Each structure stands twice: as C-alpha cells, then as structure tokens.
Amino acid sequence: MSADEEKKLDDFTRKVIYEVGLDKPSNEFMDRLMIKIQKEQSYIYTPLIKKRGWGVIASFLTVSIVLLIKFSQRDSVLKGYGISDKIELGEINLFEKFHFSDTTTIILMVALAFILIQIPLMKRMYFNQFK
C-alpha cells in the first residue's frame, strides 16, 4: 500500500469509529463484576486439626515431658508403680548422658511457652489479612 492509500484508510477508520462510538459498560457492570469476583474468592477455612485435638496433643506432650524429667531414672519409674522387683530390664538408661541444669530447663520451658503463644497469634494475624 502506498502512503496515500494508508492515509485514506486511516481517515476512513477514524471516521467510522467516531460515528459508531465506543461501547461503554453500564454503571452497574463494575459493581456486579466485583461481587462475582468476591464470591469466587471467598472460602471457608476448616482446620485440619480442631482445637480440641491441639489441646490433646499439647497436654500429651506436656505430661510426657514432665514425666521424662521427673522420672529420668528407670528404677524410680518402676518403683513408683511397684513392679521393679517383678521385671528385670538390665542396665539400659536412656537419660544417663543427658543432664540439664535448672537454668537450661527454665529457658527451654519459657521458649516453649513463647512458641505456643505465638503460633495462634500469627495464625490469627495471617487469616485477618484475608477478611
């Protein structure tokens, strides 16, 4: 195409677009579209483990840790139940090499408490961002 033909075609195209006009959506179009998008994006959060389950897990771990600390000697556990004379387990002691000072034990308990407090707070903050 020559430059003259291109100019005529361009002028004709501009004239036709000007006469026909551009389509404009209605005023309600944007509102309806946003409502549909919000409905599609909304979801219902259902946790994999319920609060009661987390409570059971936390209490089980707490009891286990307390029992392990309190009864670190195997004989004391067996004597507590009155069965030390009936069962001979040998000289196996899992906690013989591990000894924590009082300071270390307190620090570990405080760190565990902070973790158990921070997880629900961070979870709540994360899900509040999507509301």
DRENPA-3360 file (N, C-alpha, C; in nm, 2 decimals, always signed):
BEGIN
1 = MSADEEKK = +0.08/-0.12/+0.00/+0.00/+0.00/+0.00/+0.09/+0.12/+0.00 ~ +0.04/+0.22/-0.07/+0.11/+0.35/-0.08/+0.07/+0.43/+0.04 ~ +0.15/+0.54/+0.06/+0.13/+0.63/+0.18/-0.01/+0.70/+0.16 ~ -0.05/+0.73/+0.04/-0.18/+0.80/+0.02/-0.30/+0.70/+0.05 ~ -0.28/+0.58/+0.01/-0.39/+0.48/+0.04/-0.40/+0.46/+0.20 ~ -0.28/+0.45/+0.26/-0.28/+0.43/+0.41/-0.35/+0.55/+0.48 ~ -0.32/+0.67/+0.43/-0.38/+0.79/+0.49/-0.53/+0.79/+0.47 ~ -0.58/+0.75/+0.35/-0.72/+0.74/+0.33/-0.79/+0.63/+0.42;
9 = LDDFTRKV = -0.72/+0.52/+0.43/-0.78/+0.41/+0.51/-0.78/+0.45/+0.66 ~ -0.68/+0.52/+0.70/-0.67/+0.57/+0.84/-0.78/+0.67/+0.87 ~ -0.80/+0.77/+0.77/-0.91/+0.87/+0.79/-1.05/+0.80/+0.79 ~ -1.06/+0.70/+0.70/-1.19/+0.63/+0.70/-1.22/+0.55/+0.83 ~ -1.11/+0.49/+0.88/-1.13/+0.41/+1.01/-1.16/+0.51/+1.12 ~ -1.09/+0.62/+1.13/-1.12/+0.72/+1.24/-1.27/+0.77/+1.23 ~ -1.31/+0.80/+1.10/-1.45/+0.85/+1.08/-1.55/+0.74/+1.12 ~ -1.53/+0.62/+1.09/-1.63/+0.51/+1.12/-1.63/+0.49/+1.28;
17 = IYEVGLDK = -1.52/+0.49/+1.34/-1.51/+0.47/+1.49/-1.58/+0.59/+1.55 ~ -1.56/+0.71/+1.50/-1.62/+0.83/+1.57/-1.77/+0.82/+1.55 ~ -1.82/+0.78/+1.43/-1.97/+0.77/+1.41/-2.03/+0.66/+1.50 ~ -1.97/+0.55/+1.50/-2.03/+0.44/+1.58/-2.01/+0.46/+1.73 ~ -1.90/+0.51/+1.77/-1.87/+0.53/+1.91/-1.82/+0.40/+1.97 ~ -1.76/+0.42/+2.09/-1.71/+0.31/+2.16/-1.82/+0.26/+2.26 ~ -1.82/+0.13/+2.28/-1.91/+0.07/+2.37/-1.86/+0.10/+2.52 ~ -1.96/+0.14/+2.60/-1.93/+0.17/+2.74/-2.01/+0.08/+2.82;
25 = PSNEFMDR = -1.95/+0.02/+2.92/-2.04/-0.07/+3.01/-2.13/+0.02/+3.10 ~ -2.24/-0.05/+3.14/-2.33/+0.02/+3.23/-2.27/+0.06/+3.36 ~ -2.33/+0.14/+3.43/-2.28/+0.18/+3.56/-2.27/+0.07/+3.66 ~ -2.37/-0.03/+3.65/-2.38/-0.14/+3.74/-2.28/-0.25/+3.71 ~ -2.22/-0.24/+3.59/-2.13/-0.35/+3.54/-2.02/-0.38/+3.64 ~ -1.95/-0.27/+3.68/-1.83/-0.29/+3.77/-1.88/-0.34/+3.90 ~ -1.99/-0.30/+3.96/-2.04/-0.35/+4.09/-2.07/-0.50/+4.08 ~ -2.14/-0.54/+3.97/-2.17/-0.68/+3.96/-2.05/-0.76/+3.94;
33 = LMIKIQKE = -1.95/-0.71/+3.86/-1.83/-0.79/+3.84/-1.75/-0.81/+3.97 ~ -1.74/-0.70/+4.05/-1.67/-0.71/+4.17/-1.74/-0.81/+4.27 ~ -1.87/-0.81/+4.27/-1.94/-0.90/+4.36/-1.92/-1.04/+4.32 ~ -1.92/-1.07/+4.19/-1.89/-1.21/+4.14/-1.75/-1.25/+4.18 ~ -1.65/-1.16/+4.16/-1.51/-1.19/+4.19/-1.50/-1.22/+4.34 ~ -1.56/-1.14/+4.43/-1.55/-1.17/+4.57/-1.62/-1.30/+4.61 ~ -1.73/-1.34/+4.54/-1.79/-1.46/+4.58/-1.70/-1.58/+4.54 ~ -1.63/-1.57/+4.42/-1.55/-1.67/+4.38/-1.42/-1.69/+4.47;
41 = QSYIYTPL = -1.37/-1.58/+4.52/-1.25/-1.58/+4.60/-1.28/-1.62/+4.75 ~ -1.40/-1.61/+4.79/-1.43/-1.64/+4.93/-1.42/-1.79/+4.95 ~ -1.37/-1.83/+5.07/-1.36/-1.97/+5.10/-1.38/-1.98/+5.25 ~ -1.42/-2.10/+5.29/-1.44/-2.13/+5.43/-1.32/-2.21/+5.48 ~ -1.26/-2.16/+5.58/-1.14/-2.22/+5.64/-1.19/-2.33/+5.74 ~ -1.14/-2.45/+5.71/-1.17/-2.56/+5.81/-1.03/-2.62/+5.84 ~ -1.00/-2.61/+5.97/-0.87/-2.66/+6.01/-0.86/-2.81/+6.00 ~ -0.74/-2.85/+5.97/-0.71/-3.00/+5.96/-0.72/-3.06/+6.10;
49 = IKKRGWGV = -0.67/-3.00/+6.20/-0.68/-3.05/+6.34/-0.76/-2.94/+6.42 ~ -0.86/-2.99/+6.48/-0.95/-2.90/+6.56/-0.88/-2.85/+6.69 ~ -0.94/-2.75/+6.76/-0.88/-2.70/+6.88/-0.87/-2.81/+6.99 ~ -0.97/-2.89/+6.99/-0.97/-3.00/+7.09/-0.85/-3.09/+7.07 ~ -0.83/-3.12/+6.94/-0.72/-3.21/+6.90/-0.58/-3.15/+6.94 ~ -0.57/-3.02/+6.92/-0.45/-2.95/+6.96/-0.43/-2.95/+7.11 ~ -0.54/-2.94/+7.18/-0.54/-2.94/+7.33/-0.49/-3.08/+7.38 ~ -0.54/-3.19/+7.31/-0.50/-3.32/+7.35/-0.35/-3.34/+7.32;
57 = IASFLTVS = -0.31/-3.30/+7.20/-0.17/-3.31/+7.17/-0.08/-3.23/+7.26 ~ -0.11/-3.11/+7.30/-0.03/-3.03/+7.39/-0.03/-3.09/+7.53 ~ -0.14/-3.14/+7.58/-0.14/-3.19/+7.71/-0.06/-3.32/+7.71 ~ -0.07/-3.40/+7.61/+0.01/-3.53/+7.60/+0.16/-3.50/+7.60 ~ +0.20/-3.40/+7.52/+0.34/-3.36/+7.52/+0.39/-3.31/+7.65 ~ +0.30/-3.22/+7.71/+0.34/-3.17/+7.84/+0.35/-3.28/+7.95 ~ +0.26/-3.37/+7.95/+0.27/-3.47/+8.05/+0.39/-3.56/+8.02 ~ +0.42/-3.59/+7.90/+0.53/-3.67/+7.86/+0.66/-3.61/+7.90;
65 = IVLLIKFS = +0.67/-3.48/+7.88/+0.80/-3.41/+7.91/+0.81/-3.40/+8.06 ~ +0.71/-3.37/+8.14/+0.71/-3.37/+8.28/+0.75/-3.51/+8.34 ~ +0.69/-3.61/+8.29/+0.72/-3.75/+8.33/+0.87/-3.78/+8.30 ~ +0.92/-3.75/+8.18/+1.05/-3.78/+8.15/+1.15/-3.70/+8.24 ~ +1.12/-3.58/+8.27/+1.21/-3.50/+8.36/+1.21/-3.56/+8.50 ~ +1.09/-3.59/+8.55/+1.07/-3.63/+8.68/+1.13/-3.77/+8.70 ~ +1.10/-3.86/+8.61/+1.14/-4.00/+8.63/+1.26/-4.03/+8.53 ~ +1.36/-3.96/+8.54/+1.47/-3.98/+8.44/+1.55/-4.11/+8.47;
73 = QRDSVLKG = +1.54/-4.16/+8.60/+1.60/-4.28/+8.63/+1.50/-4.39/+8.61 ~ +1.53/-4.50/+8.55/+1.44/-4.61/+8.51/+1.39/-4.68/+8.64 ~ +1.47/-4.69/+8.74/+1.43/-4.76/+8.86/+1.32/-4.68/+8.93 ~ +1.33/-4.55/+8.93/+1.23/-4.47/+9.00/+1.09/-4.48/+8.94 ~ +1.09/-4.50/+8.81/+0.96/-4.52/+8.74/+0.90/-4.65/+8.78 ~ +0.98/-4.75/+8.78/+0.93/-4.89/+8.81/+0.89/-4.90/+8.96 ~ +0.97/-4.83/+9.05/+0.94/-4.84/+9.19/+0.81/-4.76/+9.22 ~ +0.78/-4.66/+9.14/+0.66/-4.58/+9.16/+0.53/-4.67/+9.13;
81 = YGISDKIE = +0.55/-4.76/+9.04/+0.43/-4.85/+9.02/+0.44/-4.98/+9.09 ~ +0.54/-5.00/+9.17/+0.56/-5.12/+9.25/+0.59/-5.25/+9.17 ~ +0.66/-5.24/+9.05/+0.69/-5.35/+8.97/+0.84/-5.37/+8.95 ~ +0.92/-5.30/+9.02/+1.06/-5.31/+9.00/+1.12/-5.44/+9.03 ~ +1.06/-5.51/+9.12/+1.11/-5.65/+9.16/+1.07/-5.75/+9.06 ~ +0.96/-5.73/+8.99/+0.90/-5.83/+8.90/+0.97/-5.84/+8.76 ~ +1.02/-5.72/+8.72/+1.07/-5.71/+8.58/+1.22/-5.68/+8.59 ~ +1.30/-5.75/+8.52/+1.44/-5.72/+8.51/+1.47/-5.66/+8.37;
89 = LGEINLFE = +1.51/-5.54/+8.36/+1.53/-5.47/+8.23/+1.68/-5.45/+8.20 ~ +1.76/-5.48/+8.29/+1.91/-5.46/+8.26/+1.95/-5.32/+8.30 ~ +2.06/-5.28/+8.24/+2.12/-5.15/+8.28/+2.10/-5.05/+8.17 ~ +1.99/-5.05/+8.10/+1.96/-4.95/+7.99/+1.91/-4.83/+8.05 ~ +1.97/-4.72/+8.03/+1.92/-4.59/+8.08/+1.94/-4.48/+7.97 ~ +1.83/-4.44/+7.92/+1.83/-4.35/+7.80/+1.88/-4.21/+7.84 ~ +1.85/-4.17/+7.96/+1.88/-4.03/+8.00/+2.01/-4.02/+8.09 ~ +2.09/-4.12/+8.08/+2.21/-4.12/+8.16/+2.31/-4.01/+8.11;
97 = KFHFSDTT = +2.32/-3.99/+7.98/+2.41/-3.89/+7.92/+2.35/-3.75/+7.92 ~ +2.23/-3.74/+7.93/+2.16/-3.60/+7.93/+2.14/-3.55/+8.07 ~ +2.20/-3.43/+8.09/+2.17/-3.37/+8.22/+2.15/-3.22/+8.19 ~ +2.04/-3.16/+8.22/+2.01/-3.02/+8.20/+2.02/-2.95/+8.34 ~ +2.08/-2.84/+8.34/+2.08/-2.76/+8.46/+1.94/-2.69/+8.47 ~ +1.92/-2.64/+8.59/+1.79/-2.57/+8.62/+1.77/-2.45/+8.52 ~ +1.88/-2.38/+8.50/+1.86/-2.26/+8.41/+1.82/-2.31/+8.27 ~ +1.89/-2.41/+8.22/+1.85/-2.46/+8.08/+1.71/-2.51/+8.08;
105 = TIILMVAL = +1.67/-2.58/+8.18/+1.53/-2.63/+8.18/+1.43/-2.51/+8.18 ~ +1.46/-2.41/+8.26/+1.37/-2.29/+8.26/+1.36/-2.22/+8.13 ~ +1.48/-2.21/+8.07/+1.49/-2.14/+7.94/+1.41/-2.22/+7.83 ~ +1.42/-2.35/+7.83/+1.35/-2.43/+7.74/+1.20/-2.42/+7.76 ~ +1.16/-2.42/+7.89/+1.01/-2.41/+7.92/+0.96/-2.27/+7.87 ~ +1.03/-2.17/+7.90/+0.99/-2.03/+7.86/+0.98/-2.02/+7.70 ~ +1.08/-2.08/+7.63/+1.08/-2.08/+7.49/+0.96/-2.15/+7.43 ~ +0.93/-2.27/+7.49/+0.82/-2.35/+7.45/+0.69/-2.27/+7.47;
113 = AFILIQIP = +0.68/-2.20/+7.59/+0.56/-2.12/+7.61/+0.55/-2.01/+7.51 ~ +0.66/-1.94/+7.48/+0.65/-1.84/+7.37/+0.61/-1.89/+7.24 ~ +0.66/-2.01/+7.20/+0.62/-2.07/+7.08/+0.47/-2.10/+7.08 ~ +0.42/-2.16/+7.19/+0.28/-2.20/+7.20/+0.19/-2.07/+7.20 ~ +0.24/-1.96/+7.24/+0.16/-1.84/+7.24/+0.16/-1.77/+7.10 ~ +0.28/-1.78/+7.04/+0.30/-1.71/+6.91/+0.23/-1.77/+6.80 ~ +0.22/-1.90/+6.79/+0.15/-1.97/+6.68/+0.01/-1.93/+6.66 ~ -0.08/-1.93/+6.77/-0.21/-1.88/+6.75/-0.22/-1.74/+6.71;
121 = LMKRMYFN = -0.13/-1.65/+6.77/-0.13/-1.51/+6.73/-0.10/-1.49/+6.59 ~ +0.00/-1.56/+6.54/+0.05/-1.54/+6.40/-0.06/-1.60/+6.31 ~ -0.13/-1.71/+6.35/-0.23/-1.77/+6.26/-0.35/-1.67/+6.25 ~ -0.39/-1.61/+6.36/-0.50/-1.51/+6.36/-0.46/-1.39/+6.28 ~ -0.34/-1.34/+6.29/-0.29/-1.23/+6.21/-0.30/-1.26/+6.06 ~ -0.25/-1.38/+6.02/-0.25/-1.42/+5.88/-0.39/-1.43/+5.82 ~ -0.48/-1.49/+5.90/-0.62/-1.50/+5.84/-0.70/-1.37/+5.85 ~ -0.66/-1.28/+5.93/-0.73/-1.15/+5.93/-0.69/-1.06/+5.81;
129 = QFK = -0.58/-1.09/+5.75/-0.54/-1.02/+5.63/-0.63/-1.05/+5.51 ~ -0.70/-1.17/+5.51/-0.78/-1.21/+5.40/-0.93/-1.18/+5.42 ~ -0.96/-1.12/+5.54/-1.10/-1.08/+5.56/-1.14/-0.95/+5.50;
% end
